[in-house]
Amino acid sequence: MVSLGSPRTGEEEIAAVSSLLADGELSVGNTVEAFEDSFAEFSGTAGAAAVSSGSVALELALEVSDLEEGDAVVLSPFNCAAMLYSVLRQNMQPVFCDIQLEGYSLSPDALSETVQETAVNGLLLTHLYGQPCDLDEISQIAEEQDLTVINDFAQAVGATYDGRDIGTSGDIGVCSFGATKILTTAEGGAVVSDKQSHIDRVKKLRSNTNGDDETPLRSVRMNDLEAAIGIEQLKKFDNIVANKREAAQTYLDELPSDVVPPRTRPNRTNVYHGFPIRTPENRQLMAYLEDNGVETSIIYEEALYEYTLAPDVDTARFPNTETATDEVLLLPIHANLSREDIKTVIRNVREYFES
């Protein structure tokens, strides 16, 4: 089976974790701090606070931001459920905005229309499948409307826009290091910011095990074992992305015209967290590939506005989101793909449309 995703881990990660186990360092110590420093430098920000997951990072970023309960936050409906639920858990109001189909991130035109029609306070920015969104246009709208921007770059860590690290965008950045991410710590996440007050606040909130009058009781820290994996992953990052880009280029060169491949927009780099293709026959193609030893995925089978807790919307206002949920299929792309694996995927996609 050609797997959809596979982390690039090896002897270096094993040695780093084994060393901590031998020394009895299992909780939060110097290794977490070292990873935080390394990741802040890597993402181009002044500071980072490591936590237990990307979802936790997102919630804490909203909590320490300038946003308040009841505020309206714009987000893409073509995304993971954590985006919606993090806003709801902070007692904020989600406001959905349609996407564009070239990169599957927020459409600047749709965002402009949304903020003119609805009073909003914040923007939850995402960059799907490894490619930065249209930052120039979106940042201008956010500045004009005085929006607090939470920048979730979990799927585009290491990507750049106009030569700038994508992690530097927005007021607060959020990243996930789950097992399927380009940079993994097995589980984990981080909040990054150039404002030290944000980082200090997150570090207090992530580890308030005794509780006090100001912060709720919780323990959502990253541990040293996870951080040790992250440090080794950072050393391999360039090689991991180079392998993924090579695989992506082969797909772009050799996939049949029956599918719509991703297109990297100008003035940005793509780290290919995923390789989305689009076809009205995505579910049939998925079944065919599964039968022939190729794992694929339809991650966002329904838009976030279809969820029970989401506010009611007129789906006619979201034509691109509707198209994406109906047609997108993710092909395997990871650093461990062999040339033979890639050829197997391409051959089976071709054979499906020729049959």
Helices and strands as residue ranges (DSSP letters): H 11-23, H 30-43, E 47-51, H 54-64, E 72-75, H 81-89, E 93-96, H 108-117, E 122-126, G 128-130, H 135-144, E 148-152, E 160-161, E 164-165, G 166-168, E 172-176, E 189-193, H 196-205, E 207-208, E 218-219, H 224-254, E 275-278, H 282-291, G 304-306, G 315-317, H 319-327, E 328-331, H 339-354
